[in-house]
């Protein structure tokens, strides 16, 4: 199991919250990135790419992603265990 950074955990939880625990719902990357402070947006884009590479997110259409089964399980686990978030969402 890959160890996720705090920012990657935060991004996974953001996808979970915006998708309302629906694995099939696609969310544009820009919608996620805009939830973070301006100074962290580049890091958030890199975290999204890392999550795609590690199969936690699946790219559906142009610049939109959804949670994979693996990503949904990890995000729910983080939600239940109470992950400490590195960044604050707006």
C-alpha positions in Angstrom: 0.0 0.0 0.0 1.4 3.3 -1.1 1.9 5.9 1.7 0.1 9.1 0.7 1.2 12.6 1.6 -1.0 14.8 3.7 -1.9 16.9 0.6 -2.9 13.7 -1.4 -5.1 12.7 1.5 -6.7 16.1 1.5 -7.3 15.9 -2.2 -8.9 12.5 -1.9 -11.2 13.7 0.8 -12.1 16.7 -1.3 -13.1 14.4 -4.1 -15.1 12.3 -1.7 -17.0 15.3 -0.3 -17.7 16.9 -3.7 -18.9 13.6 -5.2 -21.1 13.1 -2.1 -19.7 9.5 -1.7 -20.8 8.7 -5.3 -17.9 6.9 -7.1 -19.4 7.4 -10.5 -19.6 11.2 -10.4 -16.9 13.1 -12.4 -15.6 16.3 -11.0 -13.6 18.8 -13.0 -10.0 19.3 -11.8 -10.4 23.1 -11.8 -13.3 22.7 -9.3 -11.0 20.9 -6.8 -8.1 23.2 -7.4 -10.1 26.3 -6.7 -11.0 25.0 -3.2 -7.4 25.4 -2.1 -5.5 28.6 -1.4 -3.7 30.2 -4.3 -0.2 29.4 -3.1 -1.0 25.7 -3.0 -2.7 25.2 -6.3 0.4 24.0 -8.2 1.0 21.4 -5.5 -2.7 20.3 -5.7 -2.4 19.8 -9.4 0.7 17.7 -8.8 -1.1 15.7 -6.1 -4.0 15.0 -8.5 -1.5 13.7 -11.2 0.2 11.5 -8.5 -3.2 10.1 -7.5 -4.1 9.3 -11.1 -0.7 7.6 -11.6 -1.3 5.5 -8.5 -4.9 4.5 -9.6 -6.7 6.4 -6.8 -8.3 8.7 -9.4 -9.6 7.8 -12.9 -9.6 10.5 -15.6 -13.0 10.4 -17.3 -13.2 13.2 -19.8 -11.1 16.2 -20.6 -9.8 17.6 -17.3 -12.3 15.7 -15.1 -11.7 12.8 -12.7 -13.6 10.5 -10.5 -12.6 8.2 -7.6 -11.6 4.7 -8.5 -12.7 1.8 -6.3 -9.3 1.9 -4.6 -9.5 5.6 -4.1 -13.0 5.4 -2.6 -11.9 2.7 -0.1 -8.9 4.8 0.9 -10.9 8.0 1.2 -13.6 6.4 3.3 -10.8 4.9 5.5 -9.3 8.3 6.0 -12.7 9.8 6.8 -13.4 7.1 9.4 -9.9 7.2 11.0 -9.9 11.0 11.2 -7.0 12.1 9.0 -5.2 15.3 10.0 -5.4 17.6 7.0 -2.4 19.5 5.8 -4.3 22.2 3.9 -7.6 23.9 4.6 -10.5 23.9 2.1 -12.6 26.9 1.5 
